[in-house]
Amino acid sequence: MSKQQQNTKAGLYYRLSKDDERAGESLSIENQKRMLEKYAHENGFEVVDEYIDDGWSGTNFQRPGVQRLLEDAKNGRINVIIVKDLSRFGRNYIEVGQYTDYIFPMYNIRFIALGDNVDSAVQTGGMDMMPIMNVFNEWHAANTSKKIRAVIESNAKAGKYRTNQAPYGYVKGTDEKKLPVIDEPAASNVRRMFEMRASGISPNKIAQTFNDEKILPPADYKEQKFGIPNTRKSHHLWSCGTVKQVLNNPIYLGHLVQMRTTNISYKNKKTVKREPEDMVWVYNTHEAIVSQELWDKCREMEASVSQGKKNRTGFVNPLSGLVYCADCGTKMHIKYNNTRHSRKGPRIYYRENFSCGAYSKFGKRACSSHYIQLKILTKIVLEDIRSKMQMVSVDEKQAREEFLKHCEEISAKESKAIEKRMSQAKRRTAELDRLISSVYEDKVVGKIPEDVCIGLLDKYQCEKNSLKDEISALERKASDTAKQQADADEFIRRLKAYMDVPELTREMCMEVGTFRFVDVIPGISNVEYEKVPLKMTEEGVPSP
C-alpha cells in the first residue's frame, strides 16, 4: 500500500458557479455534498472539514474556499482532497495541472475526482486522461464566456440598458429596455454643472460650489431619495473626480454607451477600459439633459490650453494662460512693475504686463522678454473682436463668406503639409516592407547570419510601427482640418452673444478665441486667434 493510500484525513470541496446553476440539481451544492459524504463514509475517510465556493468561476483560483482548502493541505490538517469531478476543482488546465502534478505529490496529498475516475494513489485510466479532461474543462469555460459576451453585446446593440443603477440625474425606466428617465432635481444640478464648465469654471471649483451650497453628492442623494445604501467609504462631499465623471458621460446627451470596459480574458478578470470606437454606442435612446451645443462647449473648454491663474483676490485675468511667445512657444506670464509698498497700506500695482515665461526663468539664454503691457494687449484684442462684431452686424452674409474663405485657406495650407508628410511616410513603409522581405530571403539562402537577421528585422519593424502610428495621427488631423470649414456659423453665433459686452471677459476669450481669424491692424501687425489665441513678437505686438 502506497503512502497516499494510507491517508485518511479528508477535505471535501464543493463549487458551483453562476453558469452551473442553469444545469439544475445535478451540479447543486447539496447534490455534491451527498455524493462526497457517501463516498467518504464507504471508504473509511475521516471528514476533517468541508470547503464551499458558491457562485465562483472555476477559472479563478483566488476563491476563498479553495484557498482555505489548499492552506489546510499544505499545513497537514488534511491529506486527502475529494471533489465531484475535475471541473469542480478548477477550469484552468495550467493551474489544475500544477497542483495535481507537482504541489499535491510534494506534500503527499491524495487527490480524488469521483466523476472522472481520478485517484492519485491508484493508477487508473482516469489519471492517464486527466490532462485531456483539464483542457476540455477550460475549453468549456472559454466557450461559455464567449457566448455570454455575445449575448451582452447583442443586448447593448439593441439599446437595452444593462446597469444596476442609472447615473446621477436619471433613474432606470420601467419599460422593457429599462431606458433612463430624467430625475429632478438631480437633472437640474447636472445642467448647471455643464453650464458652469462651459463658462470656464473648473471642475474643482464646481465641486466646491456644490459643497458650499450643501448639495448632496450622487451616492448620498440616492441613499436619501431611493434608500440605496452607500457602501463606499466617503466624506459625503463632491469631489473634482465626481464632477468630471458627470461632465464626460455622453448619457446626458441622450445616447447609451455600453461595454465601456472588458476583462483581459476569461482567465484574467482584471478590468480594462475600451477604446471609444470599441464601445457600443446607441444614439437618441432617451431624453437628454444637456444639448449638443452645451456638450461641445464643455469639450472645447477641456481642450483649452489653460484654466487661467488667480491672483491674490481670486480674480482670473481674461487673457491669463492664453498668450504664447511667438519665438519659443512658451506661455507668457503676467508680471507687475512699478509697485509701491507702504508698511501701513497695501501694495499698489501701477502696471501689469505679459512677459515670456522662458525669459523669466532662464533669461536671455532662452529667449527675449517680449514685453507688452496688459492694458495695451487687452485693448488690441477687444478692438479686434469688436471689429468682427461690427462686420457681422453690417453684413452677416459677407462676414460669413470672409470667415469661410479664411478657414478654407488655412485648411488647404495645412492639408497640403499633411498630405506631403503622409505620402513620405507611406513610401517609407512600402520600402520597409521590401527590406523586410529581402532580409528574410538573404537569411534563407545563407547570405547573412541569424543574429544579424533578427537585429535588422527588429529595427525595420520598429520603424514601420512608428510610421503606422504617425500615419494614423496625420489622418485624424486631416479630418479635423476639414471640419474647420464648418465653424463659421458657430463663430458668428458666438460673436452675436457678446455684441453688447462693454469689456473683455474670460468667457468671451474662451468662446470666441477658440476660432481662428486674422485681422490686419493698420500700423501695427496681424492678430491671430487659435486654440492658443494670441502670440507675441519680440517688439511686443501681436503677430500672425
Secondary structure, DSSP 4 states (H G I P E B T S, - for coil): --TGGG--EEEEEEEE-TTGGGG-GGGSHHHHHHHHHHHHHHTT-EEEEEEEEES--TT-S--HHHHHHHHHHHTTS-SEEEESSHHHH-S-HHHHHHIIIIIHHHTT-EEEEGGGTEETTS--HHHHHHHHHHHHHHHHHHHHHHHHHHHHHHHHHTT----SSPPTTEEE-SSTT--EEE-TTHHHHHHHHHHHHHTT--HHHHHHHHHHTTPPPHHHHHHHHH-----S---SS--HHHHHHHHT-GGGGT-EEE--EEES-SS---EEEPPGGGSEEE-S-S--SS-HHHHHHHHHHHTSS----B-TTS-B-TTTT-EEETTT-PBEEEEEEEEE--SSS--EEEEEEEEEHHHHHHGGGT-----EEHHHHHHHHHHHHHHHHHHHHH-HHHHHHHHHHHHHHHHHHHHHHHHHHHHHHHHHHHHHHHHHHHHHHHHHTTSS-HHHHHHHHHHHHHHHHHHHHHHHHHHHHHHHHHHGGG-HHHHHHHHHHTTT--S--HHHHHHHTTS--EEE-TTS-EEE-SSS-EEE-TTSSB--
